[in-house]
């Protein structure tokens, strides 16, 4: 399947907000296809930790860093193949780049996202609610400033949208594989 997909798609992006299932899908696709996964969120976490910036304070991070990270992603998508790049803006960054399959995952039930954070990051329910609210607001402020838009998750920008509330990890992976192979 890997060679068949590479003839059709050079790379894949997976975008989704915190606790939406984007990392789970990216890792599963990477394992199934044997493609390298690059997690933009992890790259940002390393930068934030190194610079003493709380994850929820995106606006405190340098604009220059965000633009460099986005350019890094764009260059990878343009110049390499067999990559799965996951980040909140990966699909947005991939606009206009040929043969990139853009997936957006949503979780239509915020309670599930909160529960995922509680279990994954060992937070209380209130901490998880605050974390999601503040982080999303901060990210949007930063990106709107940099890109003069808030339209990062417009469905028209993506080839596939999957609701991880309605589909578990296995179903989500199968939907992605089916769409990638042109069977949907």
BELURBEL-V182245 format. One record per residue. RES is the residue in one letter. OMEGA is omega in whole degrees, -180 to 180 (* if undefined). NEAR is the number of other ideal C-beta (glycine too) atoms within 10 Angstrom. Layout:
BEGIN
RES&OMEGA&NEAR, RES&OMEGA&NEAR
END
This chain:
BEGIN
X&-177&11, X&-179&11, X&178&6, X&180&11, X&-180&19, X&178&15, X&-179&9, X&-176&11, X&176&21, X&-175&19, X&179&27, X&169&30, X&174&29, X&-180&32, X&177&28, X&179&28, X&-179&20, X&176&21, X&178&24, X&-178&24, X&-178&25, X&180&29, X&179&19, X&180&20, X&-179&25, X&180&28, X&-180&17, X&177&21, X&179&23, X&179&20, X&-177&11, X&-175&14, X&-175&20, X&180&10, X&178&20, X&177&14, X&174&19, X&-177&22, X&-180&19, X&178&23, X&178&17, X&177&13, X&178&15, X&179&20, X&179&13, X&177&10, X&-178&16, X&180&18, X&180&11, X&-176&8, X&177&11, X&-179&7, X&176&18, X&-178&13, X&-178&17, X&-176&18, X&-179&13, X&-178&21, X&178&14, X&-180&13, X&-176&19, X&175&11, X&-178&11, X&-180&8, X&-179&15, X&178&20, X&177&12, X&179&12, X&179&18, X&177&19, X&175&11, X&180&15, X&180&25, X&-180&17, X&177&11, X&-179&19, X&-179&24, X&-167&14, X&-179&11, X&177&13, X&-178&14, X&180&16, X&169&19, X&-179&24, X&-179&26, X&170&28, X&180&24, X&-175&23, X&-176&20, X&180&31, X&176&28, X&180&23, X&-176&26, X&-178&24, X&178&10, X&178&8, X&-175&18, X&173&10, X&172&12, X&178&22, X&-173&21, X&180&23, X&173&27, X&176&25, X&177&26, X&169&20, X&-171&24, X&179&11, X&-178&13, X&177&15, X&178&12, X&177&15, X&179&23, X&178&20, X&178&15, X&178&18, X&179&20, X&-178&18, X&-176&11, X&-173&12, X&177&13, X&177&9, X&169&15, X&179&10, X&180&12, X&177&10, X&180&14, X&178&24, X&180&17, X&-179&13, X&-180&19, X&-177&18, X&-176&12, X&-178&15, X&180&18, X&178&15, X&-180&13, X&180&18, X&-179&20, X&177&15, X&-178&13, X&-175&17, X&177&19, X&177&13, X&-176&11, X&-171&13, X&179&16, X&176&8, X&172&10, X&-171&11, X&-175&11, X&-176&19, X&175&17, X&-179&12, X&-180&9, X&-179&5, X&-171&16, X&177&19, X&-177&17, X&174&19, X&-179&17, X&175&25, X&-177&16, X&171&24, X&-178&16, X&-178&12, X&176&18, X&-177&12, X&-179&13, X&179&9, X&179&12, X&177&22, X&-179&19, X&176&14, X&179&19, X&-180&27, X&179&17, X&179&12, X&179&15, X&-179&21, X&177&13, X&-177&10, X&178&7, X&*&10
END
